Amino acid sequence: MHGGGSCQFAVSYDQGKNFAVIASVMGGCPIDLAYDIPIPSTLPAGKKALFAWSWFNQLGNRYVLSPHLALRSPSLHLVSFAG
């Protein structure tokens, strides 16, 4: 239906003006409906952030989903994402 594709997970601390990619899935996305994304220990805890899931499918369509989140612990290593 959509030909599969690739996706990226990113975070922004400036209300979406700039994003930093924290994980990529090259090909086969979104085959799985849930992903465990490692959170870099360098991301500041306690700050409001905008999380983005971007999908580029093989038909040329692009989609972005951007929920707000707050990192509560600097020792947080994973975030689970179900798209």
N, C-alpha and C positions, 0 to 999 in steps of 0.2 A: 504494500500500500504506500509506504513512504520511502522504501529502498534502504532503510537503515541509515547509518551515518555516524558522526562523531559528536561528543559533547564535552563541555568543560564546566568546572565548578570554580567560582571566583568569589571574592569578598571585597567590599568597599566600605571605607570608613568616612567618606565625604559625600554621603547621600547619592551615590551613583555616578559621580563625576569621573572617578577613576576606579578601576577594578584590578585586583591582582589574582591571577589564576593560581589555584592551589591544587588542582588535579585535572587530568584530562583522560578521556576514554577515546582512544583512536579506533574507529570502526566498531561495528556491532552495537551501537548505542541507538536507541534504548532497548536492547534485548532484555536485560534485567529490569525489573520494575523497582528495584531498590539497590542503592549503592552505599558502601561504607567509605566515607571520604576522610583521609587523615588530615587533621588540623595541625598546621605548623605551630610549634611551641613559641614562635616569635610573634604570633598574633596577640595583641593586647586583650586581656580579659577585662570584663566590666564595661567595655565600650559598646555602644549600639553599632551594629553593622548591617549592611545589606548583603545578603547572600544571593548569588546568581547561578542558575543552571542554564547553560546555553546549548542548544542542539542545532547542528547543521546537518540536514539529511541529504541523501544522495540525489534527491530531485531538485535541490537548489533552494529549498525553503529553510528559513532560520527562525528559531523560536527562543524566547528568553522567559524564564520564571524567576522572580526576584522577591523572596520573602524577607522580612526584617528578622533579625535575631540578636541575641545578646550572649556573648561568651562569658560564662560564669566562673570558669576555673582555668588558670593557666596550665593545668595539667591535663586538660581535655585533649584527647588524641583522636577521637573519631566523631563524626557526625553522620547519622543515618539519614538518607534522603530517598524518599519514594516519590517518583514522578508520575 
